[in-house]
Amino acid sequence: MDISIQAGTKYTIGHSDGLLGTAVSNARCWDRLRENSYLMGQTLDADTAYNGSRGLRTLAVRLKQHQESSIHIARWLSVRPEVARVNHPALPECPGHEYFQRDFTGSSGLFSFVLKKRLTDEQMANFLDNFSLFHMAYSWGGFESLILANQPEELNSIRPAGEVDFSGTLVRVHIGLEDIGDLIADLEAGFARIA
């Protein structure tokens, strides 16, 4: 590999309080990478550098907790009557699990699940707007748990690989560092709101 570009904003910083990216290269590409970085004015402010350094100190511990919590919650979701499918690569029943096993040593806190039913707009608003711990946001990798939902037709309109193979609402979650029992209770309350 010549150059690796990573989003440091997510797990590296880990506290949702900075914007950081990294580019690492081999010796052959370094001079051009460094020159382009200078020519484009890419610099890092001191606070973000500190946040990245601080985040690296606890990265291994946080990643381990994100993985353990997300797998626990994914397994819990997989037996819920409201859930048709859980898309977590660490679960053996997830499509592509064999590639996950081949290419990765662990998972993150980001995954999705499909509800058996398609939520109405009112149900979706009631489901998403009333969580105590899960916050609505597109990001991931921070300490807090996040949630979003999409309807199949919304995904079909932006998906270049063809139509999705489900008809229920897709829910995307990032499992943060909160207590697993508290997160499960929050999800249970969410399911009760759409029963």
Buried (B, 14 or more C-beta within 10 A) or exposed (E): EEEEEEBBBBBBBBBBBBEBEEBEBEEEBEEEBEEEEEEEEEEBEEEBEEBBEBBBEEBEEBBEBBBBBBBBBBEBBBEBEBBBBBBBBBBEEBEEBEEBEEEEEEBBBBBBBBBBEBBEEEBBEBBBEEBEBBBEBEEBBBBBBBBBBBBBEEEEEEEEEEEBEBBBBBBBBBBBBBEBEEBBEBBEEBBEBBE
